[in-house]
Amino acid sequence: MLSINSRLLLASGIILIAFFGLTGYTLYNVFRDNLQDAYFEKLHSQVYALIAASEIRDDGTLALAESLPEMQLSIANSGFYGQITRNDGQVVWRSASMVKREIPFRTNLGFGQQVQQILTDSTGQLLYSASFGILWDESRPLTHGFTYSVAELPEGYNAQLKLFGEKLLGSLSAVAVILLLAQTALLRWSLTPLRQVTRELKAIEDGVQHNLRGEYPKELLGLTDNINGLLRTQHEHLERYRHSLADLAHSLKTPLALLRGAVETGGTMKYINQTIEDQIDRMSQIIEYQLQRAATSGRTALSTPLNISSIVTKITHSLDKVYADKAVRLFLDIAAELSLRADEGDLMELFGNVLDNAYKWCKGQVRVSGARMESGLRIIIEDDGPGIPAQKIDQVLMRGMRADENISGHGIGLAIVQDILQAYGARICIQSSGLGGACVILTFPDS
């Protein structure tokens, strides 16, 4: 595939060729027409000079001066010819240059009538011709009316036209080359930011730098910002994986040590079995939490906007079946167009955990509302349950902690929620609800 630079140069070259070709064609035709008009004007001037060099005698014959206005009329086959024809059809004068040559001049022109035309003589040569009618005596138009004609080979005309064409072609070609070179330089300068992006990406690939640092024009800011966003997200994911693995290894040390201690120190089988059961449950909890934490995608610039109402509806339909015995009444107040750029799995996990807690603790009512505020997108989930005491709010956000130890679960739901929110730069706030239970407020910053 051709590079952008090659495409632009090819397109510019085609446009320049078309433009200068059309310009050259137009200028050439205009010059040709003007030159032709000037050539005929010169021939008419020669006709007028020939008229001035002639006079009518008393007997009706025409007399010409010994010195003709154009010397070429006296030179055989000079390329310049003249003829005077009386209106009765008789040729009264023919230049010496017309030896052995017949030219079909116009005849019998009225007084003041002039004609210009291109003729072919008896030898097959093209001639430019001009004729003019004159009347010496109005009472005798046949014998005292004459048509003066001159003709010339177009050698001078063709030579001038050829010279102009060559100069025009040379000039336009030179201008086109200069413009193409200027366009090449301009394109090279204009595409410098793209080459800089390429160099920086190579440096990132080689590990020299971690993101794009250069200053780029506004047309490329969308591209460079998205690339930096992807690189930042990739780096955050990698760091999250590393931290999760490190935390997982560290968190498993204690349960493993307790298992080893129970085996090495001995004890009743009941004690050993209970210890194994407790520590396996704890390790499962730790692994589940760390895996979910590592799997959080986080916001990226290229994330697809997801409809909040659709995701919440999908989750509540499932929860309605799980908690069918409670017959929970759901009040949903989320605008149909409300959306958020995020990973669908993250939102399903996030809203799933919060809504599951609301369904689990409520007496029979859950309310979900959402709106876009000045501070960002806000989702509020409320229930009519017992609520969460203020002194326990920080506790329930910690991994493994539950507001009521009698309720089943690992106690990692809200901790996972907090980790997901942190990946999106969002925050959680828990307070009392107007329904009487807990009110969980999730606030996402604008994209």
ROVEXKE-535912 format. One record per residue (C-alpha): residue number from 0; residue in three letters; x, y, z. Coordinates in Angstrom, 2 decimals. Each point is the difference from the previous one (the first is absolute). Layout:
PABA   k   r    east   north      up
PABA NUM ALA       X       Y       Z
...
END
This chain:
PABA   k   r    east   north      up
PABA   0 MET    0.00    0.00    0.00
PABA   1 LEU    1.27    3.46   -0.89
PABA   2 SER    1.10    2.23    2.87
PABA   3 ILE   -1.96    3.14    0.86
PABA   4 ASN    2.86    2.10   -1.37
PABA   5 SER    0.01   -1.92   -3.29
PABA   6 ARG   -3.78    0.22   -0.31
PABA   7 LEU   -0.02    3.74    0.56
PABA   8 LEU    2.88    0.53   -2.43
PABA   9 LEU   -1.69   -2.17   -2.63
PABA  10 ALA   -3.29    1.86    0.44
PABA  11 SER    1.80    3.36   -0.10
PABA  12 GLY    1.89   -1.02   -3.13
PABA  13 ILE   -3.20   -1.05   -1.78
PABA  14 ILE   -1.73    3.24    1.02
PABA  15 LEU    2.97    2.12   -1.13
PABA  16 ILE    0.20   -1.80   -3.34
PABA  17 ALA   -3.74    0.45   -0.56
PABA  18 PHE    0.05    3.65    1.09
PABA  19 PHE    3.04    1.06   -2.00
PABA  20 GLY   -1.11   -2.11   -2.97
PABA  21 LEU   -3.35    1.81   -0.06
PABA  22 THR    1.69    3.35    0.63
PABA  23 GLY    2.53   -0.59   -2.78
PABA  24 TYR   -2.71   -1.11   -2.42
PABA  25 THR   -2.08    3.09    0.75
PABA  26 LEU    2.92    2.43   -0.26
PABA  27 TYR    1.20   -1.62   -3.21
PABA  28 ASN   -3.43    0.32   -1.62
PABA  29 VAL   -0.38    3.62    1.13
PABA  30 PHE    3.45    0.87   -1.34
PABA  31 ARG   -0.70   -1.82   -3.27
PABA  32 ASP   -3.26    1.88   -0.52
PABA  33 ASN    1.61    3.34    0.84
PABA  34 LEU    2.96   -0.75   -2.26
PABA  35 GLN   -2.34   -0.95   -2.82
PABA  36 ASP   -1.96    3.23    0.46
PABA  37 ALA    3.24    1.97   -0.02
PABA  38 TYR    1.12   -1.81   -3.13
PABA  39 PHE   -3.20    0.86   -1.81
PABA  40 GLU    0.28    3.60    1.21
PABA  41 LYS    3.44    0.16   -1.56
PABA  42 LEU   -1.37   -1.35   -3.28
PABA  43 HIS   -2.78    2.59    0.05
PABA  44 SER    2.64    2.68    0.50
PABA  45 GLN    1.80   -1.33   -3.09
PABA  46 VAL   -3.28    0.20   -1.94
PABA  47 TYR   -0.45    3.64    1.06
PABA  48 ALA    3.58    0.74   -1.03
PABA  49 LEU   -0.67   -1.60   -3.38
PABA  50 ILE   -3.11    2.14   -0.43
PABA  51 ALA    2.00    3.09    0.88
PABA  52 ALA    2.59   -0.91   -2.65
PABA  53 SER   -2.62   -0.20   -2.78
PABA  54 GLU   -2.11    2.53   -1.93
PABA  55 ILE   -2.65   -0.03   -2.72
PABA  56 ARG    0.71    1.62   -3.38
PABA  57 ASP   -2.50    1.98   -2.03
PABA  58 ASP   -0.46   -2.93   -2.36
PABA  59 GLY   -0.99   -2.24    2.93
PABA  60 THR    3.26   -1.93    0.17
PABA  61 LEU    1.75   -0.54    3.31
PABA  62 ALA    3.57    1.17    0.49
PABA  63 LEU    2.40   -1.08    2.79
PABA  64 ALA    3.01    1.87    1.27
PABA  65 GLU    3.37   -1.30   -1.13
PABA  66 SER    1.06   -0.48    3.63
PABA  67 LEU   -2.32   -2.54    1.59
PABA  68 PRO   -0.66    0.19    3.75
PABA  69 GLU    1.33   -3.52    0.53
PABA  70 MET    3.21   -1.04   -1.78
PABA  71 GLN   -0.94   -3.71    0.20
PABA  72 LEU   -2.78    0.64   -2.51
PABA  73 SER    2.70    0.47   -2.64
PABA  74 ILE    1.97   -3.17    0.86
PABA  75 ALA   -1.10   -3.27   -1.63
PABA  76 ASN   -1.34   -2.59    2.42
PABA  77 SER    0.87    2.22    2.96
PABA  78 GLY   -2.94   -1.27    2.02
PABA  79 PHE   -1.83    3.34   -0.11
PABA  80 TYR   -2.49    0.54   -2.82
PABA  81 GLY   -2.39    2.67   -1.23
PABA  82 GLN   -2.78    0.34   -2.57
PABA  83 ILE   -2.51    2.63   -1.13
PABA  84 THR   -3.22   -1.14   -1.69
PABA  85 ARG   -2.59    2.20   -1.66
PABA  86 ASN   -3.61   -0.66    0.91
PABA  87 ASP   -0.72   -1.21   -3.51
PABA  88 GLY    2.33   -2.93    0.74
PABA  89 GLN    3.12    1.20   -1.82
PABA  90 VAL    3.32   -0.25    1.82
PABA  91 VAL    1.60    3.41   -0.53
PABA  92 TRP    3.16   -0.60    2.01
PABA  93 ARG    1.89   -2.95    1.40
PABA  94 SER    3.24    0.19    1.99
PABA  95 ALA    3.21   -1.36   -1.50
PABA  96 SER    0.26   -2.35    2.98
PABA  97 MET   -3.02   -2.00   -1.32
PABA  98 VAL    1.90   -1.56   -2.88
PABA  99 LYS   -1.48   -3.40   -0.90
PABA 100 ARG   -2.38    0.21    2.95
PABA 101 GLU   -3.76    0.37    0.12
PABA 102 ILE   -1.66    1.24    3.17
PABA 103 PRO   -3.81   -0.02    0.35
PABA 104 PHE   -0.33    3.54    1.39
PABA 105 ARG   -3.44    1.41    0.75
PABA 106 THR   -1.35    2.27   -2.74
PABA 107 ASN   -2.84    2.45   -0.62
PABA 108 LEU   -0.03    1.37    3.56
PABA 109 GLY   -2.20    3.01    0.66
PABA 110 PHE    1.36    3.37    1.00
PABA 111 GLY    1.62   -0.20    3.44
PABA 112 GLN   -0.60   -3.73    0.29
PABA 113 GLN    2.98   -1.94    1.34
PABA 114 VAL    0.62   -3.71    0.28
PABA 115 GLN    2.70   -2.06    1.73
PABA 116 GLN    0.39   -3.71   -0.61
PABA 117 ILE    2.37   -2.94   -0.23
PABA 118 LEU    0.49   -1.22   -3.58
PABA 119 THR    1.71   -2.82   -1.82
PABA 120 ASP    1.84    0.98   -3.19
PABA 121 SER    0.58   -2.06   -3.13
PABA 122 THR    3.12   -1.58    1.53
PABA 123 GLY   -1.90   -1.21    3.07
PABA 124 GLN    1.52    2.51    2.42
PABA 125 LEU   -2.06    1.71    2.69
PABA 126 LEU   -0.14    3.78   -0.18
PABA 127 TYR   -1.40    2.70    2.27
PABA 128 SER   -1.92    2.47   -2.13
PABA 129 ALA   -1.68    3.41    0.39
PABA 130 SER   -2.19    1.75   -2.60
PABA 131 PHE   -1.64    3.44   -0.13
PABA 132 GLY   -2.54    1.45   -2.42
PABA 133 ILE    0.30    3.58   -1.32
PABA 134 LEU   -2.06    2.08   -2.47
PABA 135 TRP    1.68    2.84   -1.92
PABA 136 ASP   -3.18    1.13   -1.76
PABA 137 GLU   -3.41   -0.77    1.43
PABA 138 SER   -1.67    0.47   -3.39
PABA 139 ARG    2.11   -2.76   -1.56
PABA 140 PRO    0.29   -2.79    2.63
PABA 141 LEU    1.09   -2.70   -2.47
PABA 142 THR    2.84    1.86   -1.69
PABA 143 HIS    1.03    2.21    2.91
PABA 144 GLY   -0.56   -2.50    2.83
PABA 145 PHE    3.00   -2.10    1.08
PABA 146 THR    0.90   -2.66    2.58
PABA 147 TYR    3.51    0.28    1.44
PABA 148 SER    1.43   -3.22    1.43
PABA 149 VAL    3.24   -1.11    1.61
PABA 150 ALA    1.07   -3.43    1.31
PABA 151 GLU    2.97   -1.33    1.92
PABA 152 LEU    1.43   -3.36    0.94
PABA 153 PRO   -0.50   -0.54    3.78
PABA 154 GLU    3.68   -0.71    0.62
PABA 155 GLY    0.44    2.98    2.29
PABA 156 TYR   -3.26   -0.77    1.77
PABA 157 ASN    0.97   -3.65    0.51
PABA 158 ALA    3.48    0.96    1.20
PABA 159 GLN   -1.39    2.40    2.60
PABA 160 LEU   -2.61   -2.51    1.12
PABA 161 LYS    2.62   -2.75    0.34
PABA 162 LEU    2.34    2.29    1.95
PABA 163 PHE   -2.78    1.02    2.36
PABA 164 GLY   -1.04   -3.64    0.50
PABA 165 GLU    3.56   -1.00    0.88
PABA 166 LYS    0.41    2.90    2.43
PABA 167 LEU   -3.41   -0.67    1.54
PABA 168 LEU    0.77   -3.69    0.45
PABA 169 GLY    3.38    0.77    1.53
PABA 170 SER   -1.38    2.66    2.34
PABA 171 LEU   -2.96   -2.03    1.21
PABA 172 SER    2.17   -3.09    0.44
PABA 173 ALA    2.50    1.98    2.06
PABA 174 VAL   -2.76    1.46    2.16
PABA 175 ALA   -1.57   -3.45    0.44
PABA 176 VAL    3.34   -1.50    1.07
PABA 177 ILE    0.60    2.86    2.45
PABA 178 LEU   -3.49   -0.40    1.46
PABA 179 LEU    0.45   -3.76    0.25
PABA 180 LEU    3.30    0.46    1.83
PABA 181 ALA   -1.61    2.56    2.29
PABA 182 GLN   -2.90   -2.41    0.57
PABA 183 THR    2.49   -2.77    0.82
PABA 184 ALA    1.76    2.22    2.53
PABA 185 LEU   -3.33    1.12    1.46
PABA 186 LEU   -1.24   -3.59    0.31
PABA 187 ARG    3.24   -1.08    1.61
PABA 188 TRP   -0.30    2.81    2.52
PABA 189 SER   -3.73   -0.66    0.57
PABA 190 LEU    0.55   -3.74    0.56
PABA 191 THR    2.84    0.56    2.48
PABA 192 PRO   -2.34   -0.58    3.00
PABA 193 LEU   -0.98   -3.42   -1.39
PABA 194 ARG    3.65   -0.95   -0.41
PABA 195 GLN    0.57    1.19    3.57
PABA 196 VAL   -2.82   -2.27    1.19
PABA 197 THR    1.65   -2.90   -1.83
PABA 198 ARG    3.37    0.74    1.64
PABA 199 GLU   -1.56    0.26    3.45
PABA 200 LEU   -1.93   -3.25   -0.46
PABA 201 LYS    3.28   -1.69   -0.98
PABA 202 ALA    1.59    1.44    3.15
PABA 203 ILE   -2.91   -1.36    2.06
PABA 204 GLU    0.41   -3.39   -1.67
PABA 205 ASP    3.72    0.05    0.84
PABA 206 GLY   -0.75    0.94    3.61
PABA 207 VAL    1.67    3.41   -0.22
PABA 208 GLN   -3.18    1.85    1.04
PABA 209 HIS   -3.46   -0.90    1.28
PABA 210 ASN   -2.30    2.39   -1.88
PABA 211 LEU   -0.18    2.64   -2.73
PABA 212 ARG    1.61    3.18    1.34
PABA 213 GLY    0.21    2.25   -3.05
PABA 214 GLU   -2.12    3.06   -0.69
PABA 215 TYR   -2.40   -0.77   -2.84
PABA 216 PRO   -2.46    2.10   -2.05
PABA 217 LYS   -3.63   -0.09    1.04
PABA 218 GLU   -0.87   -2.22   -3.00
PABA 219 LEU    2.11   -2.79    1.55
PABA 220 LEU   -0.87    0.56    3.65
PABA 221 GLY   -2.90   -2.46   -0.20
PABA 222 LEU    2.35   -2.68   -1.35
PABA 223 THR    2.89    0.67    2.40
PABA 224 ASP   -2.26    0.36    3.04
PABA 225 ASN   -1.72   -3.31   -0.80
PABA 226 ILE    3.35   -1.72   -0.50
PABA 227 ASN    1.23    1.38    3.34
PABA 228 GLY   -3.29   -1.11    1.57
PABA 229 LEU    0.46   -3.53   -1.34
PABA 230 LEU    3.61   -0.08    1.18
PABA 231 ARG   -1.01    1.31    3.42
PABA 232 THR   -2.79   -2.58    0.27
PABA 233 GLN    2.37   -2.78   -1.06
PABA 234 HIS    2.52    1.14    2.59
PABA 235 GLU   -2.69    0.17    2.70
PABA 236 HIS   -1.21   -3.49   -0.92
PABA 237 LEU    3.53   -1.35    0.17
PABA 238 GLU    0.59    1.66    3.36
PABA 239 ARG   -3.35   -1.30    1.24
PABA 240 TYR    0.95   -3.55   -1.03
PABA 241 ARG    3.36    0.29    1.73
PABA 242 HIS   -1.48    1.42    3.18
PABA 243 SER   -2.79   -2.57    0.01
PABA 244 LEU    2.48   -2.85   -0.36
PABA 245 ALA    2.19    1.46    2.72
PABA 246 ASP   -3.00    0.53    2.28
PABA 247 LEU   -1.28   -3.48   -0.78
PABA 248 ALA    3.32   -1.57    0.90
PABA 249 HIS    0.22    2.06    3.17
PABA 250 SER   -3.62   -0.64    1.01
PABA 251 LEU    0.33   -3.76   -0.43
PABA 252 LYS    3.00   -0.20    2.34
PABA 253 THR   -2.08    0.25    3.16
PABA 254 PRO   -2.60   -2.67   -0.89
PABA 255 LEU    2.76   -2.32   -1.18
PABA 256 ALA    1.96    0.59    3.18
PABA 257 LEU   -3.07   -0.79    2.09
PABA 258 LEU   -0.59   -3.20   -1.99
PABA 259 ARG    3.63   -1.01    0.43
PABA 260 GLY   -0.17    0.79    3.70
PABA 261 ALA   -3.17   -2.02    0.49
PABA 262 VAL    1.61   -3.02   -1.64
PABA 263 GLU    3.38    0.31    1.74
PABA 264 THR   -1.25    0.73    3.51
PABA 265 GLY   -2.55   -2.76   -0.09
PABA 266 GLY   -3.37    0.16    1.69
PABA 267 THR   -3.34   -1.61   -0.31
PABA 268 MET   -1.36   -0.85   -3.42
PABA 269 LYS   -2.90    2.31    0.68
PABA 270 TYR    2.40    2.89    0.61
PABA 271 ILE    2.06   -0.81   -3.10
PABA 272 ASN   -3.09   -0.39   -2.20
PABA 273 GLN   -1.47    3.26    1.28
PABA 274 THR    3.31    1.80   -0.61
PABA 275 ILE    0.26   -1.40   -3.53
PABA 276 GLU   -3.61    0.96   -0.76
PABA 277 ASP    0.47    3.54    1.34
PABA 278 GLN    3.26    0.61   -1.83
PABA 279 ILE   -1.24   -1.46   -3.30
PABA 280 ASP   -3.01    2.30    0.22
PABA 281 ARG    2.30    2.92    0.74
PABA 282 MET    2.33   -0.86   -2.90
PABA 283 SER   -2.95   -0.27   -2.38
PABA 284 GLN   -1.12    3.42    1.14
PABA 285 ILE    3.49    1.45   -0.52
PABA 286 ILE    0.39   -1.56   -3.46
PABA 287 GLU   -3.45    1.18   -1.11
PABA 288 TYR    0.71    3.54    1.14
PABA 289 GLN    3.44    0.23   -1.58
PABA 290 LEU   -1.18   -1.51   -3.30
PABA 291 GLN   -2.87    2.47   -0.23
PABA 292 ARG    2.34    2.85    0.91
PABA 293 ALA    2.46   -1.01   -2.71
PABA 294 ALA   -2.76   -0.43   -2.60
PABA 295 THR   -1.32    3.55    0.39
PABA 296 SER    0.44    1.70   -3.39
PABA 297 GLY   -0.33    3.64    0.98
PABA 298 ARG   -0.97    2.87   -2.27
PABA 299 THR    1.67    0.44   -3.37
PABA 300 ALA   -0.49    2.76   -2.56
PABA 301 LEU   -1.26   -2.55   -2.53
PABA 302 SER   -2.53   -1.68    2.28
PABA 303 THR   -3.47   -0.28   -1.51
PABA 304 PRO   -2.68    2.08    1.77
PABA 305 LEU   -2.26   -2.42    1.87
PABA 306 ASN   -3.63    0.69    0.84
PABA 307 ILE   -0.37    0.06    3.80
PABA 308 SER   -3.73   -0.74    0.05
PABA 309 SER    0.48   -3.10   -2.16
PABA 310 ILE    2.71   -1.45    2.26
PABA 311 VAL   -1.91    0.72    3.22
PABA 312 THR   -3.17   -1.53   -1.46
PABA 313 LYS    1.90   -3.14   -1.03
PABA 314 ILE    1.41   -0.41    3.54
PABA 315 THR   -3.28    0.67    1.80
PABA 316 HIS   -1.84   -2.54   -2.15
PABA 317 SER    2.44   -2.66    1.24
PABA 318 LEU   -0.24    1.18    3.62
PABA 319 ASP   -3.81   -0.05   -0.16
PABA 320 LYS    0.25   -3.75   -0.64
PABA 321 VAL    2.63   -0.58    2.70
PABA 322 TYR   -2.00    1.91    2.62
PABA 323 ALA   -3.43   -0.95   -1.31
PABA 324 ASP   -1.19   -0.87    3.53
PABA 325 LYS    0.49    3.63    1.08
PABA 326 ALA   -2.11    1.43   -2.88
PABA 327 VAL    2.22    3.07   -0.17
PABA 328 ARG   -1.58    3.10   -1.54
PABA 329 LEU    2.52    1.77   -2.21
PABA 330 PHE   -0.26    3.72   -0.79
PABA 331 LEU    2.22    0.83   -2.98
PABA 332 ASP    0.59    3.67   -0.84
PABA 333 ILE    2.81    0.09   -2.57
PABA 334 ALA   -0.19    1.99   -3.24
PABA 335 ALA   -0.04   -2.26   -3.05
PABA 336 GLU    2.89    1.91   -1.62
PABA 337 LEU    2.28   -0.09    3.07
PABA 338 SER    3.24   -1.79   -0.94
PABA 339 LEU    3.54   -0.54    1.26
PABA 340 ARG    3.23   -0.94   -1.78
PABA 341 ALA    1.08   -3.14    1.81
PABA 342 ASP    0.56   -3.73   -0.30
PABA 343 GLU   -3.30   -1.88    0.15
PABA 344 GLY    1.44   -2.66    2.30
PABA 345 ASP    1.14    2.67    2.47
PABA 346 LEU   -3.43    1.63    0.11
PABA 347 MET   -1.76   -3.36    0.37
PABA 348 GLU    2.28   -0.84    2.95
PABA 349 LEU   -0.30    3.48    1.50
PABA 350 PHE   -3.78    0.41   -0.16
PABA 351 GLY   -0.50   -3.70    0.62
PABA 352 ASN    1.75    0.18    3.39
PABA 353 VAL   -1.76    3.17    1.15
PABA 354 LEU   -3.44   -1.12   -1.19
PABA 355 ASP    0.50   -3.46    1.49
PABA 356 ASN    0.65    1.62    3.39
PABA 357 ALA   -3.09    2.19   -0.43
PABA 358 TYR   -2.20   -3.00   -0.84
PABA 359 LYS    1.57   -2.05    2.81
PABA 360 TRP   -0.56    2.60    2.74
PABA 361 CYS   -3.24    1.66   -1.13
PABA 362 LYS   -3.40   -0.68    1.52
PABA 363 GLY   -1.79    0.32   -3.32
PABA 364 GLN    1.05    3.17   -1.86
PABA 365 VAL    3.04    0.97   -2.08
PABA 366 ARG    0.36    3.27   -1.86
PABA 367 VAL    2.60    0.69   -2.73
PABA 368 SER    0.39    3.49   -1.45
PABA 369 GLY    2.59    1.55   -2.27
PABA 370 ALA    0.78    3.38   -1.51
PABA 371 ARG    2.86    1.99   -1.42
PABA 372 MET    1.10    2.70    2.43
PABA 373 GLU    2.64    2.73   -0.15
PABA 374 SER    2.35   -2.28    1.91
PABA 375 GLY   -0.61   -2.86   -2.43
PABA 376 LEU   -2.36   -2.94   -0.37
PABA 377 ARG   -1.73   -0.98    3.25
PABA 378 ILE   -1.75   -3.30    0.73
PABA 379 ILE   -1.93   -0.35    3.29
PABA 380 ILE   -1.13   -3.41    1.32
PABA 381 GLU   -2.26    0.00    3.07
PABA 382 ASP   -1.85   -2.62    2.02
PABA 383 ASP   -2.43   -0.09    2.92
PABA 384 GLY    2.08   -2.38    2.08
PABA 385 PRO    1.64    0.60    3.39
PABA 386 GLY    2.70    2.19   -1.52
PABA 387 ILE    3.67    0.12    0.94
PABA 388 PRO    1.06    1.69    3.23
PABA 389 ALA    2.37    2.93   -0.58
PABA 390 GLN    2.75   -1.67    2.05
PABA 391 LYS   -0.11   -3.08   -2.27
PABA 392 ILE    0.10    1.75   -3.41
PABA 393 ASP    3.80   -0.12   -0.23
PABA 394 GLN   -0.07   -3.59    1.24
PABA 395 VAL   -2.32   -1.33   -2.73
PABA 396 LEU    2.28    1.44   -2.68
PABA 397 MET    2.86   -2.17    1.26
PABA 398 ARG    0.61   -3.43   -1.50
PABA 399 GLY   -1.45   -2.82    2.05
PABA 400 MET   -2.13    2.19    2.24
PABA 401 ARG   -3.81   -0.16    0.18
PABA 402 ALA   -2.49    2.24    1.76
PABA 403 ASP   -1.77   -3.08    1.41
PABA 404 GLU    2.02   -3.18    0.47
PABA 405 ASN   -3.24   -2.01    0.03
PABA 406 ILE   -0.60    0.77   -3.68
PABA 407 SER    1.79   -2.42   -2.33
PABA 408 GLY    2.76    1.21   -2.31
PABA 409 HIS    3.71    0.60   -0.18
PABA 410 GLY   -0.20    3.69    0.76
PABA 411 ILE    1.94    1.06   -3.09
PABA 412 GLY   -2.84    1.51   -2.06
PABA 413 LEU    0.40    3.66    0.95
PABA 414 ALA    3.78   -0.35    0.06
PABA 415 ILE   -0.13   -1.10   -3.63
PABA 416 VAL   -2.37    2.90   -0.70
PABA 417 GLN    2.52    2.41    1.48
PABA 418 ASP    2.84   -1.46   -2.09
PABA 419 ILE   -2.04    0.29   -3.21
PABA 420 LEU   -0.98    3.58    0.81
PABA 421 GLN    3.62    0.84    0.70
PABA 422 ALA    0.97   -1.33   -3.45
PABA 423 TYR   -2.50    2.45   -1.55
PABA 424 GLY    0.93    2.95    2.19
PABA 425 ALA   -3.46   -0.23    1.59
PABA 426 ARG   -1.03    0.07    3.66
PABA 427 ILE   -2.55   -1.62    2.31
PABA 428 CYS   -1.96    1.60    2.80
PABA 429 ILE   -2.24   -1.90    2.44
PABA 430 GLN   -2.61    1.80    2.05
PABA 431 SER   -3.55   -0.37    1.28
PABA 432 SER   -2.82   -0.30   -2.51
PABA 433 GLY   -3.35    1.72   -0.01
PABA 434 LEU   -1.49   -3.49   -0.20
PABA 435 GLY    1.48   -0.76    3.41
PABA 436 GLY    2.89   -2.23   -1.07
PABA 437 ALA    3.37    0.55   -1.65
PABA 438 CYS    0.67    2.44   -2.84
PABA 439 VAL    3.01   -0.78   -2.20
PABA 440 ILE    1.08    2.89   -2.24
PABA 441 LEU    2.38   -0.76   -2.89
PABA 442 THR    1.51    3.04   -1.74
PABA 443 PHE    1.92   -0.36   -3.29
PABA 444 PRO    2.02    2.92   -1.39
PABA 445 ASP   -0.84    1.19   -3.51
PABA 446 SER    1.95   -1.72   -2.79
END
